Amino acid sequence: MDPFEVRMQFLGLLKRLNASQQSIQKVVGYALKYFSRCGEDLWDCIVEECQKGSINNRINILYFLDSLCETSLLAKAHGGADGGSSYYVDYVSRDLGKIVEYVVPDGRHGLPNLMSTKQILESWRSKRVIDPQKVDDVIAALDSRKDSPDAPQDASGPPMAALPRNEVFKRIEEDRERHKRLRERRWVQPVSHNSNSTQLASFLPITDDGDGDGELTLDIEFENDWETTSDWNEDDDDAALDENELCFPSDRSQPMDLSF
């Protein structure tokens, strides 16, 4: 096929995209198949459809990009990319702010997509799919918006059109499918990016932040837990005393020593 035919077929796939994994994987496979010949053109199609599509179709495209990034990194790990390219991950990283603006437009119109978008962004940040600092900037921009579900509709702007009843039910079912898939993927934690063999954690090499793709997933997971764990405080003392009372209900002569 010539580039024009590739582009037109890809646009057709994007317009028919839904939340099912079969639909998403079909578009992902097509995008990767023609990346070497028409990668830039296909990315332009994604951005264009994300800008012009319905609010439901835009969130479908974002979940499609989530799977596309994951598959792109797998293809890169198996040596399928030339010149160290990460396939479409580079495009997503470059245009992340623009994509999120299209998926979650300003005002009440974008509210249905806000929570799902933040979930995907947080997943990309924790797995280092995209530079965490870049993801933080986009999330901060979303959080800084003044619009909220209780904010009044701007009288000067056009009223938000109500979705048809069948579209509402379709969105509910698709959200269930998407959230189920996202929860499943949060627990996919490979031991190492550089080895197919399973090793004990104590025998894994120590890595630094500057190691890039060589940084172990184990290190990333520990760092995420370390950053989100609070310091020991009075609530922890109370919780420890309660646990001790449950385990040793008859031993009340002396309180448990929590001093360090």
C-alpha angles and dihedrals in degrees: 000000000000119000093261092056091046090053095048093048091048092051089052091053092049092051090053094044117129137170097272118110090230091060094044095048091049091057092042091054092049093049093051093044093059098033096107093052104032108008096131093045092049091050090053087054091053093051092045094051091044088055099044104030127098120275090257093049091051094059089047088056091051091053088046088054089052091058091040092055092048092050092045091055091048090051090049091049089055091052097254097131125079122226095009093295118165092207110225095354089082091055093047091050092048096049100029095120093049093048093050091048089055095044093046106032119191118274134022092317091074099044096095089062098041101089096043091048092053090049091055093045091051090049091052090048096050093046093042092234088141126024103281092223091056091049090048090054092052093047090049089052090053092048092050094061113113095213117104135168089262096047115110119250112259106254092212093057128075116271117256111256115234116242117243115259094249090051090053092053091044090053092050092053093045092049089054091052093046096047091048091053092046092052091050093051094050088072096051101106116162114204096229141001092214106046137049093203124092114239136180112262091239090061096048116108120256112248136191133219090257093062091087112187089008092066110112120243086228090062092048092050092049091048092051091051092045093052094047097045115096126222120268110275143162092284089060090051091053092047091050091049091050091050091048091050091051093049097042107025094161096051101084101135096097132016118241113269108241096171119121 
